[in-house]
């Protein structure tokens, strides 16, 4: 798969996630965050399980025990990120939630550097603050009074960053993105429901009252979007993928405009411009600079040694 196609898949993924903010917020009217996470991810895992098993049978080799442990660890980071974000959205504002969740854009290269000594391209260090400023202005250019929900979302962003890094590693070494996604969804969903019966009081009437939100989140935002993320991250570095995925906030704003008659302010449009500028810069400049460096090293085309 070419890198432009992989980037397109990641952008489709972020659009599905962005629109999901509307349903995630409204689902909390009828159920707790763990109940929503449990049912959502179990549905997503079941939806793509038949395809996952079919593709797994056709794969040249199966995942090793070590790779399955990586999948399990990645799924637990996935679960913690999803739980903390969903719980935080119960008390924080949409503005704060969108901005603070996107902090994983900053955490990805920092965690990659600290744990793996993996230095990203220098352009990434310019793109990260530019993307964060863009997200900040996209959400109105200000933060409301901080509360406990803000802290939960920030900690959740750390686990989202770990999930992005681990998923990228698993996809490069093991492949089989649909199988890994399906198993991960089922693990996250099972963990969510187990804890829901311990910490919440899930009931069928509450789940049925939010069936539309669960259907969208489970099928589109989970089964389809996270599978596209797994496929796309096979061909895009984790730090670059994190900046692309940060455009989720833009699609969240678009979803609010379509379904809730919300409109961006002028400063919001400025933020959207900065965000896309960061994405284009991080994706376009490194290969352009590499090509220029190769040309300078090889010298003018057609030159010959004396």
C-alpha positions in Angstrom: 0.0 0.0 0.0 1.3 3.5 -0.9 1.8 6.1 1.8 -0.8 8.5 0.4 -3.5 5.7 0.5 -2.5 5.0 4.1 -2.8 8.7 5.0 -6.3 8.7 3.4 -7.3 5.7 5.5 -6.2 7.5 8.6 -8.1 10.6 7.7 -11.3 8.6 7.1 -10.6 7.0 10.5 -10.4 10.4 12.2 -13.6 11.6 10.5 -15.5 8.6 12.0 -14.0 9.3 15.4 -14.8 13.0 15.2 -18.5 12.4 14.4 -18.6 9.9 17.3 -18.1 12.7 19.9 -21.8 13.6 19.4 -23.0 10.1 20.2 -20.5 9.5 23.0 -21.7 12.6 24.8 -25.4 11.8 24.4 -25.0 8.1 25.4 -24.1 9.1 28.9 -27.7 10.1 29.5 -28.8 6.5 29.7 -25.7 4.4 30.8 -22.3 4.7 32.5 -19.0 5.0 30.7 -17.9 1.4 31.4 -21.2 0.0 30.2 -21.0 2.1 27.0 -17.4 1.0 26.4 -18.2 -2.6 27.0 -21.1 -2.9 24.7 -19.6 -0.7 22.0 -16.3 -2.6 21.7 -17.9 -6.0 22.0 -20.2 -5.0 19.1 -17.2 -3.7 17.1 -15.2 -6.9 17.7 -18.1 -9.2 16.7 -18.8 -7.3 13.5 -15.4 -7.8 12.1 -14.6 -11.2 13.7 -15.7 -13.3 10.6 -13.5 -11.2 8.3 -10.7 -11.4 10.8 -10.8 -15.2 11.0 -11.1 -15.5 7.2 -8.0 -13.3 6.6 -6.1 -15.1 9.4 -6.5 -18.4 7.7 -5.1 -17.0 4.5 -2.1 -15.3 6.2 1.3 -16.8 5.5 2.0 -17.2 9.2 0.2 -16.8 12.5 1.1 -14.4 15.3 3.7 -15.7 17.8 3.0 -16.0 21.6 5.2 -12.8 22.1 3.2 -10.9 19.5 -0.1 -11.9 21.2 1.3 -10.6 24.5 1.9 -7.3 22.7 -1.7 -7.3 21.5 -2.9 -7.9 25.0 -0.8 -5.1 26.5 -1.8 -2.7 23.6 -5.5 -3.6 24.3 -5.1 -2.7 28.0 -3.7 0.7 27.1 -6.5 1.0 24.6 -9.1 0.2 27.4 -7.6 2.7 29.9 -7.5 5.4 27.3 -11.1 4.8 26.3 -12.4 4.5 29.8 -10.6 7.6 31.1 -11.7 9.7 28.1 -15.4 8.5 28.4 -15.4 9.1 32.2 -13.8 12.5 31.8 -16.4 13.6 29.2 -19.1 13.2 31.9 -17.8 16.3 33.8 -15.5 18.2 31.4 -16.7 20.5 28.6 -16.5 19.5 24.9 -13.9 22.2 24.3 -11.7 20.9 27.0 -12.2 17.3 26.1 -11.3 17.8 22.5 -8.2 19.8 23.3 -6.9 17.6 26.1 -7.5 14.3 24.3 -5.4 15.6 21.4 -2.4 16.0 23.8 -1.5 12.4 22.7 -0.1 14.1 19.6 2.6 15.5 21.9 2.9 12.3 24.0 3.6 9.9 21.1 7.1 11.2 20.2 8.0 11.9 23.8 7.1 8.3 24.9 8.8 6.9 21.8 11.9 8.9 22.6 12.0 7.9 26.3 11.2 4.2 25.8 12.8 3.3 22.5 15.3 6.2 21.8 13.4 6.6 18.6 14.1 10.2 17.4 11.4 11.5 15.0 12.2 13.8 12.1 13.0 17.3 13.2 10.0 18.6 11.3 7.7 16.7 13.7 8.9 18.9 16.6 7.7 21.9 14.7 4.4 20.2 13.6 3.5 19.1 17.2 3.2 22.6 18.7 1.6 23.9 15.5 -1.0 21.1 15.6 -1.7 21.8 19.3 -2.1 25.5 18.7 -4.4 24.7 15.9 -6.5 22.4 18.0 -6.6 25.0 20.8 -8.0 27.7 18.4 -10.3 25.2 16.7 -12.0 24.7 20.1 -12.5 28.5 20.6 -9.1 29.7 21.7 -9.7 29.2 25.4 -10.2 26.6 28.1 -13.0 26.7 30.7 -12.4 26.1 34.3 -10.5 22.9 34.8 -12.1 20.0 36.8 -11.4 16.4 37.6 -12.7 15.4 34.2 -9.9 17.3 32.6 -7.4 15.4 34.6 -9.0 12.1 33.5 -8.8 13.1 29.8 -5.2 14.1 30.1 -4.2 10.8 31.7 -6.3 9.0 29.1 -4.3 10.8 26.3 -1.2 9.2 27.7 -2.7 5.7 27.2 -3.9 6.7 23.7 -0.4 7.6 22.9 0.9 4.3 24.1 -1.8 2.5 22.1 -0.7 4.4 18.9 3.0 3.4 19.5 2.3 -0.2 20.3 -0.2 -0.6 17.4 2.3 0.7 15.0 5.0 -1.7 16.3 2.6 -4.7 16.1 1.5 -3.8 12.6 5.1 -3.5 11.3 6.2 -6.8 12.9 3.0 -9.0 12.8 0.6 -7.6 10.2 -2.9 -9.0 10.2 -4.6 -5.7 11.2 -8.2 -6.9 11.1 -7.4 -9.9 13.4 -5.5 -7.7 15.8 -8.3 -5.1 15.8 -11.0 -7.7 16.4 -9.2 -9.3 19.3 -8.4 -5.9 20.8 -12.0 -4.8 20.6 -13.2 -8.0 22.3 -10.6 -7.6 25.1 -11.5 -4.0 25.6 -15.3 -4.8 25.6 -14.9 -7.7 28.0 -12.8 -5.6 30.4 -15.4 -2.8 30.2 -18.4 -5.0 31.0 -16.6 -6.9 33.8 -15.8 -3.6 35.5 -19.3 -2.2 34.7 -20.9 -4.9 36.7 -18.5 -4.1 39.6 -18.5 -0.3 39.5 -21.8 0.5 37.8 -25.4 -0.8 37.5 -25.8 -1.7 33.8 -29.3 -2.6 32.7 -31.0 -3.6 29.5 -33.4 -0.6 29.4 -30.5 1.9 29.5 -28.6 0.1 26.8 -31.7 -0.1 24.6 -32.3 3.6 25.1 -28.9 4.4 23.7 -28.9 1.7 20.9 -28.4 4.3 18.1 -25.3 5.7 19.8 -24.0 2.2 20.5 -24.6 1.2 16.9 -22.7 4.1 15.4 -19.9 3.9 17.9 -19.6 0.1 17.7 -19.8 -0.3 13.9 -18.4 2.9 12.4 -16.3 4.5 15.1 -14.9 1.1 16.3 -15.1 -1.7 13.8 -14.4 0.4 10.7 -12.3 3.3 12.1 -9.9 1.4 14.3 -9.4 -1.2 11.6 -8.5 1.6 9.2 -6.1 2.9 11.8 -4.4 -0.5 12.1 -4.0 -0.8 8.3 -2.8 2.8 7.8 -0.3 2.6 10.6 1.6 -0.2 8.8 2.8 2.5 6.4 3.0 5.7 8.4 5.4 6.4 11.3 3.7 6.6 14.7 4.6 10.3 15.4 3.3 11.3 11.9 0.2 9.2 12.3 -0.6 10.9 15.7 -0.6 14.3 14.0 -2.9 13.1 11.3 -5.2 11.5 13.8 -5.3 14.8 15.7 -7.6 16.2 13.0 -10.3 14.3 14.9 -11.2 17.6 16.5 -11.9 19.1 13.1 -14.4 16.4 12.2 -15.9 16.7 15.7 -16.6 20.4 14.9 -18.0 19.4 11.5 -20.3 16.9 13.1 -21.5 19.5 15.5 -22.2 21.8 12.6 -24.2 19.1 10.7 -26.1 17.5 13.5 -26.3 20.3 16.1 -26.4 23.4 14.0 -23.1 24.6 15.5 -20.8 26.9 13.6 -17.0 27.6 13.9 -16.0 31.1 15.0 -13.4 32.9 12.9 -10.7 31.8 15.4 -12.0 28.3 14.9 -11.4 28.5 11.2 -7.9 29.8 11.9 -7.3 26.8 14.1 -8.5 24.4 11.4 -6.0 26.0 9.0 -3.1 25.6 11.4 -4.0 22.0 12.1 -4.1 21.1 8.4 -0.9 23.1 7.8 0.8 20.9 10.5 -0.4 17.7 8.8 0.7 18.8 5.4 4.1 20.0 6.7 4.9 16.9 8.6 3.9 14.6 5.7 5.2 16.6 2.8 8.4 18.2 4.0 10.5 15.2 5.1 10.3 13.4 1.7 10.9 16.7 -0.1 14.0 17.4 2.0 15.2 13.8 1.5 14.8 14.1 -2.3 16.7 17.4 -2.2 19.5 15.9 -0.1 19.8 12.9 -2.5 20.0 15.3 -5.5 22.7 17.4 -3.7 24.7 14.2 -2.9 24.5 12.8 -6.5 25.2 16.1 -8.1 23.6 17.4 -11.4 22.0 14.8 -13.5 24.1 13.7 -16.5 27.5 14.8 -14.9 30.3 12.3 -15.4 33.7 11.9 -13.7 36.7 13.1 -15.7 
